Each structure stands twice: as structure tokens, then as C-alpha cells.
Amino acid sequence: MAHHLTGIPASEALKMLKDGNQRYLEAEIGQGDISPAVRMNTYENGQHPYAIIITCSDSRVIPESIFSAGIGELFVIRVAGNVIDDHQLGSIEYAAEHLGCRLVVVMGHTHCGAIGAAIHHDLSGYIKYITDEIKEAIGEETDDYRACCRNVEHSIALIEENLEIRSMEEEGLRVMGAVYHIEDGRAEFLEG
């Protein structure tokens, strides 16, 4: 499978996310470009997002707002608990290989209901698929923040294990984690 990473370098994409988050922290209203001109441009010329964001479905976590991004700038994948399965892997693969994205960010968040459910409850139904995956990721961890970080790390490991990340990393792809702090709007990048 040939990889053609043509997007902007991961380091530049990360700077754009950090700068966007700083604008968001100071903003009263959304700042991403959603104009008719950008809609027409992406219609005529396709999408060229600079980053892939895998995050939780929580209604308080809005990547386009958090990073002051507009139409066509972020390739966002949302699922409760920002867990990874074949559907998310396929979406990441598409955005990296066909859209040229060089930065993949798995972003958990503080006060996550899915993390809390995994720590404190034994659920049934379809949500159990999510909480079981999180339980595997966090082990016996009961601290909300540390559990969030462990869950992010687990999702990153699944991405790296299942996609041809090594060859893509040689071409400049970067996979990293972040935690969004819902209490103050800060995106903390886990650059360890």
C-alpha cells in the first residue's frame, strides 16, 4: 500500500492547533472560517485538512471550536470515550493516505462520562463495548485525569499497532495524545 503524505508537516500542524486553542481561550464566539467562499472552495477543490482529531462524542468537546478551525481544516472522528476500532482505523487510514494528513491527535477530556462509567459501573447493552475497551486501557486506575491519559495512550497504541504507521512516520506522520480540559478550554498536548 503506497503512502503519499502530501500535507503540511506535523510540526506545523501542531503549531496551528496550539495557536488555534490559544485564540479559543480568549474568544467569545467561534473563529473558524465557515464562509460561502470556503464552502465553495472545498466543494470545487476537495478537502485538505491539516490534522486528524480522534475525540469523544461529548457535546462539550468541539474540536473545530477548540482549535479555531473552519470548514476543511480538521478531519474529526468522534466516538464516546475516544476508543479505537476498525471504523476509526479506516477513517484514520483514509485521511492519512488519501488526504495527506501528517498529524493524528487522540484527544480525551476531563470529566468524561465514558471514563467515569468504566471506573464506577459495570454496564450492559452496546455501551459495554465502549466501557470494556476503556477498562482494558485504564486497568485499576481510578483517578479521572490519569485514567483519561491511559485511555488516550491505549488508543494511540492501537493506532500504531494496526496501521502501517512506521512507514508513514518515516514520511513525516506523527501520532500523539492530548487532553481537553472542559473546565477552562485548554488543550494539553501529551508530548512525551
N, CA, C and O of each residue as an XYZ file, in Angstrom:
768
protein
N       0.843     -1.187      0.000
C       0.000      0.000      0.000
C       0.884      1.246      0.000
O       1.653      1.460      0.938
N       0.785      2.043     -1.011
C       1.617      3.238     -1.124
C       1.069      4.357     -0.241
O      -0.142      4.550     -0.135
N       1.967      5.071      0.374
C       1.586      6.206      1.212
C       2.090      7.472      0.547
O       3.247      7.551      0.135
N       1.221      8.453      0.447
C       1.586      9.713     -0.182
C       1.187     10.843      0.748
O       0.157     11.487      0.554
N       2.015     11.080      1.765
C       1.727     12.148      2.701
C       2.145     13.474      2.080
O       3.333     13.774      1.958
N       1.167     14.246      1.698
C       1.440     15.487      0.972
C       1.075     16.730      1.769
O       1.345     17.848      1.330
N       0.475     16.552      2.914
C       0.027     17.697      3.694
C       1.174     18.443      4.342
O       2.343     18.116      4.141
N       0.822     19.445      5.118
C       1.841     20.240      5.800
C       2.530     19.371      6.847
O       1.935     18.400      7.315
N       3.766     19.691      7.227
C       4.492     18.898      8.222
C       3.737     18.825      9.554
O       3.025     19.758      9.925
N       3.902     17.716     10.262
C       3.219     17.512     11.541
C       3.550     18.619     12.531
O       2.676     19.065     13.274
N       4.802     19.068     12.551
C       5.195     20.122     13.492
C       4.431     21.421     13.220
O       4.043     22.120     14.156
N       4.217     21.741     11.948
C       3.458     22.945     11.588
C       1.983     22.773     11.945
O       1.346     23.710     12.428
N       1.433     21.566     11.706
C       0.040     21.291     12.063
C      -0.162     21.411     13.573
O      -1.171     21.953     14.023
N       0.791     20.910     14.352
C       0.703     21.009     15.808
C       0.726     22.467     16.253
O      -0.031     22.856     17.143
N       1.585     23.270     15.644
C       1.621     24.699     15.972
C       0.285     25.365     15.644
O      -0.186     26.215     16.399
N      -0.327     24.982     14.524
C      -1.623     25.545     14.149
C      -2.688     25.174     15.189
O      -3.527     26.004     15.536
N      -2.656     23.930     15.688
C      -3.609     23.515     16.717
C      -3.381     24.314     18.004
O      -4.334     24.806     18.608
N      -2.138     24.439     18.415
C      -1.828     25.177     19.650
C      -2.228     26.648     19.529
O      -2.817     27.215     20.450
N      -1.907     27.259     18.393
C      -2.280     28.663     18.176
C      -3.802     28.822     18.153
O      -4.343     29.776     18.711
N      -4.484     27.878     17.504
C      -5.942     27.913     17.459
C      -6.556     27.776     18.831
O      -7.535     28.452     19.147
N      -5.981     26.892     19.664
C      -6.500     26.732     21.021
C      -6.288     28.014     21.820
O      -7.147     28.383     22.622
N      -5.173     28.694     21.621
C      -4.928     29.951     22.327
C      -5.979     30.998     21.924
O      -6.485     31.720     22.783
N      -6.309     31.085     20.635
C      -7.356     32.022     20.199
C      -8.698     31.656     20.836
O      -9.457     32.534     21.245
N      -8.983     30.354     20.916
C     -10.229     29.865     21.512
C     -10.319     30.265     22.984
O     -11.386     30.660     23.454
N      -9.215     30.166     23.706
C      -9.215     30.507     25.131
C      -9.581     31.969     25.361
O     -10.103     32.328     26.417
N      -9.308     32.800     24.377
C      -9.548     34.238     24.502
C     -10.824     34.697     23.794
O     -11.177     35.874     23.867
N     -11.521     33.779     23.107
C     -12.658     34.154     22.255
C     -13.992     34.123     22.994
O     -14.163     33.413     23.985
N     -14.910     34.897     22.491
C     -16.290     34.876     22.966
C     -17.198     34.148     21.980
O     -18.234     33.606     22.365
N     -16.803     34.139     20.702
C     -17.562     33.440     19.658
C     -16.600     32.624     18.812
O     -15.391     32.850     18.848
N     -17.137     31.670     18.046
C     -16.314     30.819     17.199
C     -15.525     31.610     16.173
O     -15.969     32.658     15.704
N     -14.333     31.093     15.825
C     -13.456     31.854     14.941
C     -13.090     31.123     13.659
O     -12.325     31.676     12.868
N     -13.580     29.931     13.402
C     -13.228     29.207     12.191
C     -13.945     29.766     10.968
O     -15.051     30.296     11.073
N     -13.312     29.644      9.816
C     -13.879     30.156      8.567
C     -14.935     29.182      8.045
O     -14.613     28.068      7.633
N     -16.184     29.609      8.065
C     -17.299     28.803      7.551
C     -18.032     29.573      6.445
O     -19.217     29.353      6.195
N     -17.308     30.467      5.798
C     -17.888     31.378      4.802
C     -18.365     30.650      3.548
O     -17.917     29.538      3.268
N     -19.275     31.273      2.790
C     -19.681     30.696      1.499
C     -18.479     30.461      0.577
O     -18.465     29.489     -0.178
N     -17.481     31.333      0.632
C     -16.307     31.177     -0.234
C     -15.535     29.904      0.103
O     -15.121     29.174     -0.797
N     -15.336     29.632      1.400
C     -14.593     28.423      1.772
C     -15.435     27.169      1.495
O     -14.894     26.119      1.149
N     -16.742     27.282      1.648
C     -17.604     26.143      1.297
C     -17.481     25.827     -0.188
O     -17.353     24.661     -0.562
N     -17.519     26.846     -1.034
C     -17.401     26.642     -2.478
C     -16.005     26.120     -2.831
O     -15.871     25.237     -3.678
N     -14.980     26.653     -2.195
C     -13.617     26.211     -2.460
C     -13.440     24.718     -2.132
O     -12.843     23.978     -2.914
N     -13.955     24.284     -0.988
C     -13.812     22.865     -0.630
C     -14.702     21.987     -1.506
O     -14.388     20.821     -1.744
N     -15.789     22.537     -1.976
C     -16.645     21.792     -2.916
C     -15.909     21.584     -4.240
O     -15.881     20.479     -4.781
N     -15.320     22.655     -4.747
C     -14.659     22.594     -6.052
C     -13.294     21.912     -6.009
O     -12.908     21.235     -6.962
N     -12.562     22.087     -4.906
C     -11.177     21.611     -4.839
C     -10.942     20.500     -3.826
O      -9.807     20.053     -3.661
N     -11.984     20.047     -3.148
C     -11.838     18.978     -2.172
C     -11.335     19.476     -0.834
O     -11.078     20.664     -0.636
N     -11.204     18.529      0.075
C     -10.765     18.877      1.426
C      -9.267     18.617      1.582
O      -8.712     17.683      1.003
N      -8.636     19.468      2.379
C      -7.208     19.340      2.655
C      -6.968     19.629      4.139
O      -6.286     20.595      4.482
N      -7.530     18.790      5.021
C      -7.352     19.036      6.458
C      -5.891     18.905      6.861
O      -5.144     18.107      6.294
N      -5.496     19.699      7.849
C      -4.105     19.653      8.292
C      -3.889     18.710      9.466
O      -2.741     18.427      9.811
N      -4.963     18.208     10.097
C      -4.809     17.286     11.218
C      -6.024     16.375     11.324
O      -7.133     16.729     10.925
N      -5.778     15.198     11.873
C      -6.827     14.229     12.197
C      -7.005     14.290     13.708
O      -6.040     14.142     14.456
N      -8.234     14.508     14.155
C      -8.525     14.563     15.587
C      -9.507     13.442     15.913
O     -10.617     13.413     15.384
N      -9.098     12.518     16.786
C      -9.995     11.466     17.278
C     -10.361     11.872     18.691
O      -9.491     11.981     19.555
N     -11.638     12.097     18.931
C     -12.043     12.575     20.243
C     -13.400     12.011     20.633
O     -14.031     11.282     19.867
N     -13.833     12.356     21.821
C     -15.081     11.867     22.399
C     -16.287     12.571     21.769
O     -16.181     13.685     21.256
N     -17.416     11.899     21.823
C     -18.666     12.459     21.305
C     -19.294     13.493     22.241
O     -20.289     14.122     21.879
N     -18.737     13.677     23.423
C     -19.263     14.614     24.420
C     -19.571     15.963     23.774
O     -18.738     16.522     23.060
N     -20.765     16.477     24.028
C     -21.211     17.712     23.374
C     -20.414     18.944     23.793
O     -20.515     19.994     23.159
N     -19.626     18.821     24.854
C     -18.795     19.949     25.311
C     -17.434     19.979     24.622
O     -16.663     20.922     24.798
N     -17.145     18.943     23.839
C     -15.842     18.805     23.184
C     -16.049     19.011     21.682
O     -16.476     18.097     20.977
N     -15.745     20.214     21.202
C     -15.990     20.577     19.804
C     -14.648     20.945     19.175
O     -14.218     22.094     19.277
N     -13.977     19.987     18.526
C     -12.620     20.243     18.017
C     -12.499     21.474     17.126
O     -11.533     22.226     17.251
N     -13.453     21.695     16.234
C     -13.357     22.857     15.358
C     -13.340     24.159     16.166
O     -12.635     25.101     15.805
N     -14.100     24.217     17.237
C     -14.081     25.408     18.088
C     -12.821     25.452     18.939
O     -12.170     26.492     19.036
N     -12.473     24.324     19.558
C     -11.307     24.250     20.451
C     -10.040     24.711     19.741
O      -9.159     25.305     20.362
N      -9.944     24.436     18.433
C      -8.749     24.792     17.673
C      -8.995     25.930     16.676
O      -8.187     26.150     15.774
N     -10.102     26.647     16.839
C     -10.441     27.790     15.986
C     -10.302     27.443     14.508
O      -9.727     28.202     13.728
N     -10.834     26.296     14.144
C     -10.721     25.793     12.767
C     -12.055     25.926     12.043
O     -13.121     25.920     12.658
N     -11.969     26.044     10.744
C     -13.163     26.165      9.920
C     -13.365     24.943      9.040
O     -12.779     23.884      9.267
N     -14.197     25.113      8.043
C     -14.531     24.037      7.114
C     -13.267     23.569      6.389
O     -12.498     24.378      5.870
N     -13.070     22.256      6.365
C     -11.974     21.665      5.615
C     -10.629     21.651      6.315
O      -9.645     21.207      5.723
N     -10.548     22.124      7.559
C      -9.251     22.214      8.238
C      -8.925     21.013      9.121
O      -7.756     20.649      9.251
N      -9.934     20.393      9.730
C      -9.705     19.242     10.598
C     -10.515     18.048     10.104
O     -11.650     18.203      9.655
N      -9.930     16.870     10.188
C     -10.633     15.624      9.893
C     -10.967     15.033     11.256
O     -10.095     14.470     11.919
N     -12.221     15.156     11.678
C     -12.626     14.820     13.039
C     -13.359     13.479     13.074
O     -14.284     13.230     12.301
N     -12.916     12.632     13.989
C     -13.540     11.335     14.224
C     -13.993     11.343     15.682
O     -13.176     11.481     16.593
N     -15.299     11.194     15.896
C     -15.821     11.259     17.266
C     -16.543      9.978     17.629
O     -17.360      9.465     16.865
N     -16.228      9.477     18.801
C     -16.895      8.296     19.360
C     -16.770      8.388     20.875
O     -15.741      8.830     21.387
N     -17.795      7.979     21.586
C     -17.767      8.055     23.048
C     -16.495      7.405     23.591
O     -16.143      6.288     23.210
N     -15.822      8.111     24.474
C     -14.616      7.590     25.096
C     -13.395      7.577     24.189
O     -12.367      7.004     24.548
N     -13.492      8.204     23.011
C     -12.418      8.223     22.011
C     -11.696      6.872     21.906
O     -10.468      6.796     21.871
N     -12.519      5.803     21.856
C     -11.972      4.456     21.695
C     -11.708      4.193     20.209
O     -12.254      4.871     19.338
N     -10.873      3.209     19.943
C     -10.477      2.900     18.571
C     -10.959      1.504     18.203
O     -10.725      0.541     18.934
N     -11.637      1.405     17.061
C     -11.959      0.105     16.489
C     -11.700      0.179     14.989
O     -11.119      1.152     14.509
N     -12.120     -0.828     14.256
C     -11.822     -0.879     12.822
C     -12.370      0.320     12.054
O     -11.762      0.756     11.076
N     -13.512      0.858     12.484
C     -14.102      2.000     11.784
C     -13.227      3.243     11.932
O     -12.988      3.963     10.963
N     -12.755      3.486     13.147
C     -11.873      4.629     13.366
C     -10.547      4.429     12.632
O     -10.018      5.368     12.038
N     -10.007      3.197     12.673
C      -8.749      2.914     11.976
C      -8.893      3.177     10.479
O      -8.000      3.752      9.857
N     -10.006      2.758      9.908
C     -10.246      3.001      8.485
C     -10.327      4.482      8.172
O      -9.827      4.931      7.141
N     -10.954      5.240      9.057
C     -11.068      6.689      8.853
C      -9.707      7.368      8.942
O      -9.400      8.259      8.150
N      -8.892      6.946      9.907
C      -7.544      7.498     10.052
C      -6.712      7.169      8.814
O      -6.032      8.031      8.257
N      -6.781      5.915      8.399
C      -6.039      5.462      7.227
C      -6.409      6.293      5.990
O      -5.538      6.712      5.228
N      -7.702      6.521      5.808
C      -8.178      7.325      4.680
C      -7.592      8.736      4.725
O      -7.051      9.224      3.733
N      -7.705      9.387      5.885
C      -7.249     10.772      5.989
C      -5.736     10.891      5.830
O      -5.249     11.867      5.258
N      -4.992      9.912      6.329
C      -3.532      9.956      6.206
C      -3.099      9.644      4.777
O      -2.266     10.352      4.211
N      -3.658      8.594      4.197
C      -3.199      8.150      2.880
C      -3.767      8.966      1.733
O      -3.054      9.262      0.775
N      -5.035      9.332      1.814
C      -5.687      9.965      0.674
C      -5.818     11.476      0.786
O      -5.939     12.168     -0.225
N      -5.796     11.992      2.015
C      -5.908     13.441      2.192
C      -4.580     14.077      2.586
O      -4.456     15.301      2.611
N      -3.584     13.239      2.895
C      -2.244     13.748      3.188
C      -2.037     14.282      4.587
O      -1.042     14.962      4.835
N      -2.946     13.999      5.519
C      -2.766     14.478      6.892
C      -1.517     13.849      7.509
O      -1.294     12.645      7.389
N      -0.717     14.667      8.159
C       0.519     14.187      8.778
C       0.469     14.192     10.294
O       1.410     13.730     10.940
N      -0.604     14.703     10.876
C      -0.712     14.739     12.335
C      -2.007     14.062     12.761
O      -3.090     14.420     12.298
N      -1.882     13.077     13.651
C      -3.028     12.379     14.232
C      -3.008     12.674     15.729
O      -2.020     12.394     16.407
N      -4.099     13.237     16.241
C      -4.190     13.549     17.670
C      -5.377     12.798     18.261
O      -6.516     12.979     17.830
N      -5.098     11.947     19.259
C      -6.157     11.315     20.043
C      -6.366     12.220     21.250
O      -5.463     12.393     22.068
N      -7.572     12.802     21.360
C      -7.828     13.787     22.413
C      -8.937     13.318     23.343
O     -10.111     13.292     22.973
N      -8.544     12.948     24.557
C      -9.510     12.668     25.608
C      -9.904     13.976     26.275
O      -9.473     15.051     25.859
N     -10.726     13.877     27.311
C     -11.095     15.109     28.020
C     -11.400     14.826     29.478
O     -11.741     13.706     29.857
N     -11.267     15.873     30.290
C     -11.562     15.754     31.712
C     -13.061     15.556     31.916
O     -13.870     15.962     31.082
N     -13.415     14.937     33.017
C     -14.812     14.692     33.401
C     -15.582     13.938     32.310
O     -16.729     14.265     32.002
N     -14.935     12.935     31.741
C     -15.534     12.138     30.664
C     -16.505     11.113     31.255
O     -16.134     10.329     32.129
N     -17.735     11.127     30.776
C     -18.739     10.193     31.260
C     -18.387      8.746     30.973
O     -18.676      7.868     31.786
N     -17.770      8.483     29.835
C     -17.386      7.114     29.487
C     -16.283      6.603     30.411
O     -16.303      5.441     30.816
N     -15.328      7.458     30.744
C     -14.262      7.083     31.685
C     -14.880      6.833     33.055
O     -14.574      5.832     33.703
N     -15.748      7.740     33.498
C     -16.410      7.572     34.795
C     -17.218      6.298     34.862
O     -17.199      5.602     35.878
N     -17.930      5.981     33.793
C     -18.725      4.750     33.750
C     -17.823      3.523     33.820
O     -18.157      2.546     34.491
N     -16.684      3.566     33.133
C     -15.750      2.439     33.155
C     -15.162      2.248     34.552
O     -14.939      1.115     34.978
N     -14.912      3.338     35.263
C     -14.331      3.260     36.606
C     -15.364      2.793     37.633
O     -15.051      1.967     38.490
N     -16.590      3.314     37.553
C     -17.547      3.144     38.638
C     -18.706      2.185     38.382
O     -19.438      1.849     39.313
N     -18.890      1.737     37.136
C     -20.071      0.932     36.823
C     -19.712     -0.264     35.958
O     -18.701     -0.281     35.255
N     -20.577     -1.257     36.038
C     -20.471     -2.402     35.136
C     -21.738     -2.361     34.288
O     -22.800     -2.806     34.724
N     -21.620     -1.830     33.087
C     -22.785     -1.559     32.261
C     -23.100     -2.723     31.328
O     -22.279     -3.616     31.117
N     -24.300     -2.688     30.780
C     -24.707     -3.695     29.792
C     -25.139     -2.959     28.524
O     -25.051     -1.733     28.449
N     -25.600     -3.704     27.545
C     -26.017     -3.098     26.285
C     -24.810     -2.739     25.448
O     -23.692     -3.169     25.731
N     -25.041     -1.956     24.425
C     -23.974     -1.592     23.494
C     -22.896     -0.727     24.124
O     -21.741     -0.780     23.704
N     -23.253      0.070     25.126
C     -22.246      0.919     25.776
C     -21.154      0.086     26.437
O     -20.045      0.573     26.652
N     -21.465     -1.168     26.758
C     -20.478     -2.065     27.374
C     -19.273     -2.265     26.454
O     -18.160     -2.461     26.944
N     -19.466     -2.221     25.135
C     -18.333     -2.333     24.209
C     -17.340     -1.196     24.451
O     -16.126     -1.390     24.387
N     -17.872     -0.022     24.726
C     -17.026      1.151     24.967
C     -16.370      1.063     26.337
O     -15.157      1.234     26.455
N     -17.159      0.800     27.371
C     -16.591      0.775     28.721
C     -15.622     -0.393     28.907
O     -14.650     -0.263     29.651
N     -15.861     -1.520     28.257
C     -14.910     -2.640     28.344
C     -13.569     -2.263     27.718
O     -12.515     -2.617     28.248
N     -13.604     -1.552     26.600
C     -12.363     -1.106     25.954
C     -11.623     -0.138     26.869
O     -10.401     -0.213     26.996
N     -12.355      0.765     27.503
C     -11.730      1.727     28.422
C     -11.177      1.006     29.645
O     -10.079      1.323     30.101
N     -11.924      0.037     30.184
C     -11.425     -0.728     31.338
C     -10.120     -1.427     31.003
O      -9.202     -1.456     31.823
N     -10.028     -1.991     29.807
C      -8.778     -2.622     29.381
C      -7.656     -1.595     29.346
O      -6.523     -1.897     29.721
N      -7.962     -0.391     28.899
C      -6.958      0.667     28.769
C      -6.477      1.183     30.121
O      -5.285      1.431     30.299
N      -7.397      1.349     31.079
C      -7.040      2.029     32.333
C      -6.679      1.080     33.461
O      -6.125      1.514     34.471
N      -6.977     -0.198     33.315
C      -6.664     -1.142     34.387
C      -7.387     -0.768     35.667
O      -8.601     -0.562     35.663
N      -6.648     -0.679     36.757
C      -7.231     -0.374     38.073
C      -7.221      1.116     38.405
O      -7.556      1.504     39.524
N      -6.842      1.950     37.443
C      -6.757      3.398     37.686
C      -8.126      3.962     38.035
O      -9.111      3.667     37.358
N      -8.194      4.775     39.091
C      -9.461      5.386     39.498
C      -9.424      6.919     39.452
O     -10.460      7.562     39.620
N      -8.253      7.508     39.228
C      -8.156      8.952     39.097
C      -8.617      9.342     37.688
O      -8.107      8.824     36.694
N      -9.568     10.244     37.616
C     -10.175     10.659     36.349
C      -9.138     11.104     35.322
O      -9.151     10.627     34.188
N      -8.243     12.007     35.704
C      -7.258     12.538     34.767
C      -6.286     11.455     34.308
O      -6.032     11.311     33.112
N      -5.741     10.693     35.259
C      -4.781      9.638     34.887
C      -5.450      8.561     34.036
O      -4.832      8.023     33.117
N      -6.709      8.246     34.337
C      -7.448      7.270     33.528
C      -7.642      7.803     32.114
O      -7.515      7.056     31.144
N      -7.946      9.080     31.996
C      -8.096      9.707     30.675
C      -6.800      9.579     29.877
O      -6.824      9.207     28.703
N      -5.672      9.886     30.513
C      -4.372      9.799     29.831
C      -4.059      8.364     29.426
O      -3.556      8.126     28.328
N      -4.350      7.409     30.299
C      -4.096      5.996     29.969
C      -4.970      5.552     28.795
O      -4.526      4.796     27.932
N      -6.204      6.024     28.771
C      -7.107      5.678     27.677
C      -6.599      6.258     26.353
O      -6.649      5.587     25.322
N      -6.117      7.489     26.380
C      -5.532      8.109     25.190
C      -4.320      7.297     24.726
O      -4.188      6.993     23.541
N      -3.439      6.948     25.665
C      -2.242      6.166     25.328
C      -2.619      4.819     24.716
O      -1.967      4.356     23.780
N      -3.657      4.198     25.236
C      -4.129      2.910     24.711
C      -4.618      3.066     23.263
O      -4.313      2.239     22.403
N      -5.374      4.128     23.010
C      -5.862      4.367     21.644
C      -4.710      4.630     20.684
O      -4.736      4.162     19.546
N      -3.703      5.369     21.127
C      -2.520      5.614     20.294
C      -1.827      4.288     19.982
O      -1.429      4.044     18.843
N      -1.682      3.430     20.999
C      -1.030      2.130     20.790
C      -1.801      1.298     19.764
O      -1.194      0.641     18.919
N      -3.127      1.323     19.832
C      -3.931      0.580     18.858
C      -3.741      1.116     17.449
O      -3.670      0.343     16.493
N      -3.658      2.419     17.314
C      -3.427      3.028     16.002
C      -2.066      2.581     15.477
O      -1.946      2.156     14.328
N      -1.049      2.679     16.320
C       0.304      2.341     15.884
C       0.462      0.853     15.587
O       1.226      0.484     14.696
N      -0.243     -0.001     16.314
C      -0.156     -1.443     16.099
C      -0.879     -1.877     14.829
O      -0.446     -2.823     14.171
N      -1.953     -1.216     14.479
C      -2.823     -1.707     13.422
C      -2.664     -1.036     12.067
O      -3.047     -1.615     11.050
N      -2.122      0.140     12.028
C      -1.902      0.799     10.743
C      -0.423      0.723     10.404
O       0.406      0.489     11.283
N      -0.099      0.915      9.168
C       1.297      0.887      8.735
C       1.973      2.196      9.143
O       2.487      2.941      8.309
N       1.956      2.451     10.458
C       2.417      3.730     10.986
C       3.916      3.915     10.772
O       4.353      5.021     10.453
N       4.711      2.867     10.938
C       6.162      3.011     10.799
C       6.556      3.615      9.452
O       7.351      4.553      9.386
N       5.990      3.065      8.388
C       6.352      3.602      7.070
C       5.784      5.004      6.889
O       6.405      5.844      6.238
N       4.612      5.262      7.460
C       4.042      6.606      7.351
C       4.841      7.595      8.208
O       5.010      8.754      7.830
N       5.339      7.120      9.383
C       6.140      8.001     10.234
C       7.448      8.379      9.548
O       7.947      9.492      9.719
N       7.997      7.449      8.774
C       9.216      7.754      8.027
C       8.956      8.862      7.008
O       9.873      9.590      6.629
N       7.712      8.985      6.570
C       7.352     10.047      5.621
C       6.837     11.301      6.333
O       6.394     12.244      5.678
N       6.892     11.317      7.666
C       6.545     12.529      8.399
C       5.248     12.494      9.182
O       4.844     13.524      9.723
N       4.574     11.344      9.268
C       3.348     11.262     10.066
C       3.708     11.249     11.551
O       4.714     10.660     11.946
N       2.884     11.898     12.366
C       3.081     11.896     13.818
C       1.746     11.569     14.484
O       0.703     12.113     14.121
N       1.801     10.666     15.467
C       0.623     10.304     16.255
C       0.904     10.725     17.688
O       1.937     10.371     18.256
N      -0.033     11.492     18.276
C       0.184     11.969     19.641
C      -1.139     12.109     20.385
O      -2.215     12.031     19.793
N      -1.035     12.316     21.681
C      -2.210     12.449     22.519
C      -2.410     13.863     23.024
O      -1.503     14.695     22.997
N      -3.638     14.112     23.489
C      -3.982     15.395     24.099
C      -5.125     15.167     25.077
O      -5.865     14.188     24.978
N      -5.253     16.083     26.015
C      -6.386     16.085     26.942
C      -7.006     17.475     26.883
O      -6.326     18.482     27.079
N      -8.309     17.514     26.611
C      -9.042     18.777     26.617
C      -9.623     18.969     28.006
O     -10.302     18.087     28.533
N      -9.354     20.122     28.596
C      -9.857     20.447     29.931
C     -11.167     21.214     29.770
O     -11.166     22.401     29.445
N     -12.289     20.519     30.004
C     -13.582     21.161     29.755
C     -13.840     22.329     30.696
O     -14.647     23.206     30.387
N     -13.159     22.350     31.849
C     -13.407     23.416     32.817
C     -12.832     24.760     32.374
O     -13.352     25.804     32.767
N     -11.773     24.757     31.563
C     -11.190     26.045     31.169
C     -10.897     26.156     29.655
O     -10.476     27.218     29.196
N     -11.108     25.094     28.884
C     -10.943     25.162     27.437
C      -9.549     24.868     26.928
O      -9.296     24.961     25.726
N      -8.636     24.512     27.825
C      -7.250     24.299     27.430
C      -7.062     22.907     26.825
O      -7.546     21.915     27.369
N      -6.360     22.845     25.703
C      -5.944     21.577     25.104
C      -4.502     21.330     25.521
O      -3.595     22.065     25.128
N      -4.300     20.290     26.318
C      -2.966     19.940     26.793
C      -2.410     18.824     25.906
O      -2.975     17.731     25.854
N      -1.316     19.093     25.216
C      -0.725     18.090     24.349
C       0.255     17.231     25.132
O       1.123     17.749     25.836
N       0.113     15.926     25.007
C       0.945     14.975     25.744
C       2.122     14.613     24.845
O       2.066     13.649     24.082
N       3.164     15.386     24.947
C       4.299     15.259     24.029
C       5.453     14.506     24.654
O       6.601     14.943     24.573
N       5.155     13.366     25.282
C       6.203     12.609     25.970
C       7.006     11.721     25.095
O       7.913     11.040     25.573
